[in-house]
Amino acid sequence: MKHYLEFTVNVKPDEATKFILEDSDLTSNLIFQDRKVAGEKVIVILVFEKFFFRNNSTASLTVTIDDFSSVTYVKCISSGNGEGLLDFGWGAGKSFIRPIREILENHILDIIEDN
């Protein structure tokens, strides 16, 4: 089951990335990181992986942080966190996204989507 969170922050992508990667409470494994620059605009892509004992599955979390608009957008997509035919995740997807939101909480301007 996938979960998606999109919000804007009042910091640039590199600063938001630094906050995320330097947070000692983040318990997932960073398996991929990329940064691209187009003129003065930046996009950072982070991919995390975590094993959830509650449903015996490995989940991935993809985070994109970009300033292609007038503000910085953070998009978090968790996937692969469900089990069985009904893809039941026992809340693993939302709990995987939550730390990113908590790390950047003091910088959030607006929540665009949270499902």
PyMOL commands that set and color helices and strands:
alter all, ss='L'
color gray80, all
select helices_A, chain A and resi 13-21+92-107
alter helices_A, ss='H'
color red, helices_A
select strands_A, chain A and resi 3-9+29-38+41-52+57-66+72-79+108-114
alter strands_A, ss='S'
color yellow, strands_A
deselect
rebuild
show_as cartoon
